[in-house]
Amino acid sequence: MPKIGDIELPDFPLLLAPMEDVSDPPFRALCKEQGADVVFTEFISSEGLIRDAAKSVMKLDIYEKERPVGIQIFGANLDSMLQSVEIVEKSNPDIIDINFGCPVKKVVSKGAGAGILKDIDLMVSLTDAMVKHTKLPITVKTRLGWDEDSIKIVEVAERLQDVGCKAISIHGRTRAQMYKGYAKWEPIAEVKNNPRMHIPVFGNGDVDSPEAAVRMRDEYGLDGAMIGRASIGYPWFFREVKHYFKTGEHLAPPTIQERVEAARRHLQMSIDWKGEKLGVFETRRHYTNYFKGIPNFKEYRMKMVTSDDAVDVFDAFDEVLEKFGNYQFELQAP
Ligand SMILES: Cc1cc2nc3c(=O)[nH]c(=O)nc-3n(C[C@H](O)[C@H](O)[C@H](O)COP(=O)(O)O)c2cc1C
């Protein structure tokens, strides 16, 4: 069974990927209830944390019920990263994850996120310093390399392990690919097959069906799957994968009652956590998937995603339940 430091995980754990504006405490809690074994916060700027920027600090909140939880930070400056480790520790997470994979220009141009893939020595020395600066397990999330011509992930993973990184999650794309094309799992399997590797190697990218998760486990031999987009508005993805692992059969999709209940709880937890305005706004992106497949749904969806008033959104959920209460969802990949 894979372990992250002292944290024992089940066989082939499913990890909720860090996702900006998505993997906040309410969403993480819902995914945890549906079977996610480890959850991660969205990336948090080390510079923002040390400036005490309210937006960054708020992202450190965690609920007890979601453990084990990793807080993900990014940055390229050693002092800022070390200071932010101290700030993050106060939130008492189970893991601190370093983002060495974010491809967006504003992060990369500062040498952070995937930008560091151009300077592997710095990536290793930052990890080394952070490992030495905390008792919490440090993990890394990264991509295959900067571009197709500079994929050295086997060597990079080994060097990270040697300085004390406790697990590595690898998105099977390069920075140059952004989100285009397919994630390649072969190079991730090469990392896993390196006889010197003993820390867990988690695969990430395009795990969008229970069958894909089985392939990652059985054909590529990885230690677990990190799941991002397939879970957005569909926290049931985790339980569906686990059911498929156990039985080889697909679990029936969630009923409309379950979907409405999840949407309601998600919105209520978001409002409790960040207030009505932000709670209503930031939960919107999940509704399309919560109710995907319902015919002629536009009228209700519009109400959910355009109203600034929580009461209207809760009303829309009630109307959906009343109108589509008996709707039978087709078995489909989310
Ligand atoms: C909306 C969104 C936000 C993301 N934010 C982060 C982030 O904060 N940190 C990170 O390491 N990766 C981030 N990612 C990348 C995902 O963690 C993941 O690596 C990627 O989506 C590939 O996995 P998937 O195919 O399962 O979605 C984000 C992806 C999406 C779609």
PDBQT file of the ligand as one rigid body, heavy atoms in Angstrom, charges set to zero:
ROOT
HETATM    1  C1  LIG A 401      -9.716  24.723 -13.542  1.00  0.00    +0.000 C 
HETATM    2  C2  LIG A 401      -8.356  24.121 -13.305  1.00  0.00    +0.000 A 
HETATM    3  C3  LIG A 401      -7.538  24.658 -12.329  1.00  0.00    +0.000 A 
HETATM    4  C4  LIG A 401      -6.280  24.084 -12.068  1.00  0.00    +0.000 A 
HETATM    5  N1  LIG A 401      -5.507  24.590 -11.045  1.00  0.00    +0.000 NA
HETATM    6  C5  LIG A 401      -4.378  23.929 -10.676  1.00  0.00    +0.000 A 
HETATM    7  C6  LIG A 401      -3.660  24.295  -9.494  1.00  0.00    +0.000 A 
HETATM    8  O1  LIG A 401      -4.050  25.212  -8.770  1.00  0.00    +0.000 OA
HETATM    9  N2  LIG A 401      -2.540  23.582  -9.192  1.00  0.00    +0.000 N 
HETATM   10  C7  LIG A 401      -2.094  22.529  -9.973  1.00  0.00    +0.000 A 
HETATM   11  O2  LIG A 401      -1.077  21.911  -9.638  1.00  0.00    +0.000 OA
HETATM   12  N3  LIG A 401      -2.760  22.173 -11.075  1.00  0.00    +0.000 NA
HETATM   13  C8  LIG A 401      -3.888  22.821 -11.431  1.00  0.00    +0.000 A 
HETATM   14  N4  LIG A 401      -4.611  22.380 -12.497  1.00  0.00    +0.000 N 
HETATM   15  C9  LIG A 401      -4.154  21.166 -13.225  1.00  0.00    +0.000 C 
HETATM   16  C10 LIG A 401      -4.819  19.913 -12.644  1.00  0.00    +0.000 C 
HETATM   17  O3  LIG A 401      -4.433  19.719 -11.293  1.00  0.00    +0.000 OA
HETATM   18  C11 LIG A 401      -4.453  18.675 -13.458  1.00  0.00    +0.000 C 
HETATM   19  O4  LIG A 401      -3.050  18.531 -13.456  1.00  0.00    +0.000 OA
HETATM   20  C12 LIG A 401      -4.915  18.747 -14.902  1.00  0.00    +0.000 C 
HETATM   21  O5  LIG A 401      -6.232  19.261 -14.992  1.00  0.00    +0.000 OA
HETATM   22  C13 LIG A 401      -4.839  17.387 -15.588  1.00  0.00    +0.000 C 
HETATM   23  O6  LIG A 401      -5.650  16.445 -14.910  1.00  0.00    +0.000 OA
HETATM   24  P1  LIG A 401      -7.131  16.044 -15.425  1.00  0.00    +0.000 P 
HETATM   25  O7  LIG A 401      -6.995  15.596 -16.863  1.00  0.00    +0.000 OA
HETATM   26  O8  LIG A 401      -7.590  14.951 -14.520  1.00  0.00    +0.000 OA
HETATM   27  O9  LIG A 401      -7.970  17.278 -15.343  1.00  0.00    +0.000 OA
HETATM   28  C14 LIG A 401      -5.836  22.968 -12.808  1.00  0.00    +0.000 A 
HETATM   29  C15 LIG A 401      -6.675  22.444 -13.807  1.00  0.00    +0.000 A 
HETATM   30  C16 LIG A 401      -7.922  22.995 -14.044  1.00  0.00    +0.000 A 
HETATM   31  C17 LIG A 401      -8.804  22.383 -15.104  1.00  0.00    +0.000 C 
ENDROOT
TORSDOF 0
